[in-house]
Amino acid sequence: MNIIDLHCDVLLKLYESKGKLKFQNAPELDMSYEKLKQGGVKVQAFAIFIYPDIKSDEKFQVALDQIHYFYSDVLANNPNMKLIKEWSDIDHLKEGEIGALLTLEGVDAIGNDLQKLSILYELGVRSIGLTWNNANLAADGAGEKRGAGLTSFGREIVDFNNRHKILTDVSHLCEKAFWDVMGEAKYPIASHSNAKSLCNHVRNLSDEQAKAMFNKNGMIHVVYCPPFVKAQGDVTISNLIEHIDHFCSLGGANQIGLGSDFDGITQKIINLEDASMYPNLVNELLKRYSEDTVKGFAYQNFLDHRPK
């Protein structure tokens, strides 16, 4: 079964290794080309992430450096990895090809300069989360105690996204900023978040937030980070599926997807430790849902709800 995964942090690992790790088959990576093939992944989103403590005037260069590894390693060294720049490109992937989509996890890299955002768009970024957990010039993240909403600059970014059919990712926003985005964004998604009512973590979404996403044609992609799945103890695939069950109960069966966060997490779900293990998740889902519904979670829901 094909898989579309909306979030991983492998570019950060490639950047931090200064090119020593190779995307094709480095065993240190949760998500390599070989593991994507083994797992049946058809489209993988690659996040650009910049740590908040990097100096402001260096952040844009770090983003460009990660994009460099995306082009020079992920794409150039693996001919079956194909850049997705238009949403329709997914439909033209041939047998054996895997789509590669660039995303931005927090706009810290652009400072207050929308021209830099235009550059990232030209380089292929098609999904943008305004923040990571910290505050920046666009909004407050989930970890910022102040909990303020979108700034005027943040609204400009959402408008940019709307005009260019870019997804606006709510996964790391504080709640006030989330609701501001819901009032502005044409294409909202949560690239890697779970249900707060099952696991009360600041990074998860409340039932009210989830229903708002579903009412606005938005997708929620469940994340495999154990602390976002269950408060403590070992975490199983069944525990993750409980979040899918819950979002279905809120009316979102056709708007649920997958957002692993592989290479951005250190703890792992048992039997779902890397991208090669996607069949384990699919098989467990097939025990509980029809094949068409599981295809929806795996890839079809995203295809149905991507920007047109």
C-alpha positions in Angstrom: 0.0 0.0 0.0 1.3 3.4 -0.9 2.2 5.8 1.9 2.3 9.6 2.0 4.2 10.9 5.0 4.0 14.6 5.8 6.9 15.0 8.2 10.4 13.9 8.8 13.7 15.6 9.9 16.2 13.7 7.8 17.6 16.9 6.2 18.7 18.1 9.7 20.6 14.8 10.2 22.2 15.1 6.7 23.2 18.7 7.5 24.6 18.0 10.9 26.7 15.1 9.5 28.1 17.6 6.9 27.4 15.1 4.2 28.9 12.1 5.9 25.6 10.3 6.2 24.2 9.3 2.8 20.4 9.3 2.3 20.5 6.2 0.2 21.2 3.7 2.9 22.9 5.2 6.0 21.9 2.9 8.9 21.8 5.9 11.3 18.8 7.3 9.5 15.2 6.3 10.4 14.3 7.3 6.9 16.6 6.4 4.0 15.9 5.7 0.3 16.2 2.0 1.0 13.8 2.2 4.0 11.3 4.3 2.1 11.2 1.6 -0.6 10.8 -1.2 2.0 8.0 0.7 3.7 6.1 1.4 0.5 6.3 5.2 0.8 5.2 7.0 -2.3 5.6 10.6 -1.2 7.8 11.9 1.6 7.8 15.4 3.0 11.3 16.6 4.1 11.2 19.4 6.7 13.7 22.2 6.9 14.3 22.9 10.7 16.5 25.5 12.3 17.3 25.3 16.0 16.1 28.5 17.8 19.6 29.1 19.4 21.3 29.6 16.0 22.2 33.3 15.5 19.5 35.2 13.6 21.8 36.2 10.8 22.9 32.6 10.2 19.5 31.0 10.1 18.7 31.5 6.4 22.0 30.0 5.4 21.3 26.9 7.5 18.0 26.5 5.7 19.8 26.8 2.3 22.4 24.3 3.5 19.7 21.8 4.3 18.1 22.4 0.9 21.6 21.8 -0.6 21.6 18.3 0.8 18.0 17.7 -0.4 19.1 18.4 -4.0 22.7 17.1 -3.9 22.0 13.9 -2.0 18.4 13.0 -1.6 17.5 13.8 -5.3 20.9 13.6 -7.2 22.1 10.4 -5.7 18.8 8.5 -5.8 17.3 8.9 -9.4 13.9 7.4 -8.3 13.4 10.3 -5.8 11.4 12.9 -7.7 10.9 16.5 -6.7 7.3 17.5 -6.1 6.9 21.2 -7.0 3.3 21.2 -8.2 0.6 19.2 -6.4 -0.3 17.5 -9.7 3.3 16.1 -9.9 2.2 13.4 -7.4 -0.2 12.0 -10.1 2.7 11.6 -12.6 5.0 9.5 -10.4 5.9 6.2 -12.2 6.1 2.8 -10.7 9.1 2.7 -8.3 9.4 6.5 -8.1 9.1 8.3 -4.7 8.0 11.9 -4.5 10.0 14.3 -2.4 8.3 17.4 -1.0 10.1 20.3 0.8 8.5 21.8 3.9 9.5 24.5 6.4 9.1 23.9 10.1 9.0 27.4 11.5 9.8 30.6 9.6 12.7 31.8 11.9 15.0 31.4 8.9 13.4 34.3 7.0 13.4 36.9 9.8 11.0 39.5 8.7 11.8 39.2 5.0 9.1 37.8 2.7 11.6 37.9 -0.2 13.4 35.0 1.5 10.1 33.1 1.7 9.8 33.7 -2.1 13.2 32.1 -2.6 12.3 29.1 -0.5 9.1 28.7 -2.5 11.1 28.8 -5.8 13.3 26.1 -4.3 10.3 23.9 -3.7 8.9 24.6 -0.3 5.1 23.7 -0.4 4.1 23.5 3.2 5.0 26.1 5.9 4.6 25.9 9.7 4.9 29.4 11.1 6.6 28.3 14.3 8.4 25.5 16.0 7.8 25.5 19.8 9.4 28.9 20.3 8.0 32.4 19.5 9.2 34.2 16.4 8.2 37.2 14.4 5.2 35.4 12.9 3.5 33.9 16.0 4.0 32.1 19.3 4.7 28.4 19.3 3.3 25.7 21.5 6.1 26.1 24.0 5.8 29.9 24.4 4.1 30.6 27.7 2.8 34.0 26.5 0.5 32.2 24.0 0.0 35.1 21.6 -1.6 34.8 18.2 -0.4 35.8 14.7 1.4 39.0 14.2 0.8 41.2 11.2 3.8 39.6 9.6 2.4 36.2 10.4 -0.8 37.1 8.6 1.3 38.2 5.6 2.9 34.8 5.5 -0.5 33.0 5.6 -1.7 35.3 2.8 1.5 34.3 0.8 0.6 30.7 1.4 -2.9 31.1 0.2 -1.9 32.9 -3.0 0.7 30.2 -3.8 -1.3 27.1 -2.8 1.1 26.4 0.0 -0.1 24.4 3.0 -0.2 26.3 6.3 0.9 23.8 9.0 -0.6 24.3 12.5 1.2 21.5 14.3 3.6 23.6 16.4 1.4 26.7 17.0 0.1 27.8 20.4 -3.7 27.7 20.6 -4.3 31.4 20.0 -2.2 31.4 16.9 -4.0 28.2 15.8 -7.3 29.9 15.9 -5.9 33.0 14.1 -4.6 30.7 11.3 -8.0 29.0 11.0 -9.5 32.4 10.3 -7.0 33.1 7.6 -5.7 30.0 5.9 -7.2 28.4 2.8 -5.1 25.3 3.1 -4.5 24.4 6.8 -3.0 21.1 7.8 -1.4 19.5 10.9 1.6 17.7 9.6 2.4 15.8 12.9 -0.1 16.0 15.8 -2.2 13.7 17.9 -5.4 14.0 20.0 -5.0 16.0 23.2 -8.0 14.3 24.8 -6.0 11.0 24.7 -2.6 12.4 25.6 -2.5 15.8 27.2 0.6 17.1 25.5 1.0 20.8 24.5 1.8 19.6 20.9 -1.5 17.8 20.5 -4.8 19.2 19.3 -8.0 19.5 21.3 -11.3 18.1 20.0 -12.4 21.7 19.2 -9.3 22.3 17.2 -9.6 18.9 15.4 -13.3 19.6 14.5 -12.3 23.1 13.2 -9.6 21.5 11.0 -12.2 19.0 9.6 -14.8 21.7 9.0 -12.2 23.7 7.0 -11.2 20.7 4.8 -7.9 20.4 6.7 -5.9 17.2 7.3 -4.5 15.9 10.6 -1.5 13.7 10.3 -0.9 11.5 13.3 2.7 11.5 14.7 4.8 8.6 16.0 6.5 10.4 18.8 5.7 8.3 21.9 5.2 11.3 24.3 2.5 12.6 21.9 0.8 9.2 21.8 0.8 8.1 25.5 1.8 9.9 28.7 4.2 7.1 29.9 5.3 3.6 29.4 6.0 1.6 26.2 4.0 2.7 23.2 2.5 0.3 20.7 1.0 0.7 17.2 -2.4 0.0 18.9 -1.8 3.1 21.1 -1.3 5.2 17.9 -4.4 3.8 16.3 -6.4 5.0 19.3 -5.7 8.5 18.1 -6.9 7.6 14.6 -10.0 6.1 16.2 -10.6 9.3 18.1 -10.3 11.6 15.2 -12.7 9.3 13.2 -15.2 9.7 16.1 -15.0 13.5 15.6 -16.0 13.1 11.9 -12.5 13.1 10.4 -12.2 9.7 8.9 -11.6 11.2 5.4 -9.1 13.8 6.7 -6.6 11.7 8.6 -3.1 11.1 7.4 0.4 10.1 8.5 3.2 12.3 9.7 5.9 10.1 11.3 8.5 12.7 12.5 11.2 10.0 11.8 14.7 11.4 12.4 13.2 14.0 14.6 12.4 11.6 17.5 14.6 9.6 19.7 11.9 7.4 21.3 10.1 5.0 19.0 6.8 3.1 18.8 7.4 -0.6 19.1 7.5 -2.3 15.7 7.3 1.2 14.0 10.9 2.3 14.6 11.7 3.4 11.1 10.2 3.9 7.6 10.8 0.3 6.6 8.2 -0.8 9.1 5.1 0.9 7.6 3.6 -2.5 6.7 3.3 -3.2 10.4 1.1 -0.1 10.8 -0.9 -0.9 7.7 -1.6 -4.5 8.8 -2.8 -3.4 12.2 -5.1 -0.8 10.6 -6.5 -3.4 8.2 -7.6 -5.5 11.3 -9.9 -2.6 12.3 -10.9 -0.7 9.2 -11.9 -1.5 5.6 -9.2 -1.5 2.9 -10.6 1.7 1.4 -10.5 3.5 4.7 -6.9 2.4 5.4 -5.9 3.5 1.9 -7.5 6.9 2.9 -5.3 7.2 6.0 -2.2 6.0 4.1 -2.4 8.3 1.0 -5.8 8.9 -0.6 -7.1 11.4 2.0 -4.2 13.7 1.3 -4.6 13.3 -2.5 -8.3 14.3 -2.1 -7.6 17.3 0.1 -4.4 18.8 -1.3 -4.7 22.2 -2.9 -6.3 22.2 -6.3 
